[in-house]
């Protein structure tokens, strides 16, 4: 079975052919979970499901969802990597972390085969992005425990790129390193860090265009889905920009090609995606234009398989053939469903605000945060904290506040109270949090 599958070009498989090859992998993964995981055995038993009941994609709808917060809670109670750990510790060769719901990282375990799977999916996605063997990539994600550091580093290596493991911090020194390395280079970071790094360069009197960073690979934030924000980064650096999407807990990756018409899913044979209504949990069809939340099931995972993990990423599905020729599933990300908030009946994603603010460039930088200071219902105007360009005199701030409030009301259809902060305050070396929920959750 495995040999047959990997001898086939996954990008040419039709949907029914792909399901035919994945179905035995799914059935085997369910049997493995039931045998090895007390957590999933209890969940399946409670739902009246036996392992032999889940033998095809459609049968997954019977299975309860997995929420990251439930795994994080069990991990705090003492389990090494959570109650879904299946492989013995002697087989786990790596542990990484992902942002935890309690403020503490949730640990994830990987066997050698799991690491290989992560690298393979990542390399598929990086190829779609335009990364090629021999490209010099400066990885500016956190190497301390997070997947964007060592795990994504190995995906670049798996593809054949040359990776400089820089990490986060010391931005001024990073610019000097850029200048010292001859030839073309690539940057891997969050979109907001590219903006932050350009600001540091300007303060140091360095022209970003002189550093020969020709390709930017970005992940961790939805910023590139806003055309104005993408254009800003491209203009600042003279680079092409490419968006990478991943789930640290699963390692499944998706990426946009040169046509920037949605993320191509690259997890075939490793991960099964589903689309659900985030409010009801009902499965929705993967048809063109359908919107919902992505849910993922691992089908070749050993250390910590995940069954119907809710991503809380809200997307719009694309099924038509892409201009690049690829025919598989792709999607546009609109934001995280748990970042969405409702103001007087209007659903708001941070990307909608980001889009509006780019109409006010260069007086505003485009960096922002939305502060929700009391719990829902949000029948009040949230605070919009926005960066103002350093060369805008204070005497003009009041009129700029009024203009921003009016523009958000007209184009995003909800009211805000704008507070201006100095340039460089919001964009950071880490993921930039756009929605601040300043109340107990």
Secondary structure by P-SEA (a helix, b strand, c coil): caaaaaacccccccaaaaaaaaaaaaaaaaaaaaaccaaaaaaaaaacccccccccccccccbbbbbaaaaaaaaaaccccccccccccccccccccccccccbbbbbbbcaaaaaaaaaaaaaaaaaaccccccccccccccccccccaaaaaaaaaabbbbccccccaaaaaaaaaaaccccccccccaaaaaaaaaaaaaaccccccccccbbbbccccccccaaaaaaaaaaccbbbbbbbbbccccbbbbbccccccbbbcccccbbbbbccccccccccccccbbbbbbbbbccccccccccccccbbbbbbccccccccccbbbbbccccccccccccccccaaaaaaaaaaacccccccbbbbbccccccccccbbbbbccccccccaaaaaaaaaaaaaaaccccccbbbbbcccccccccccccccccccc
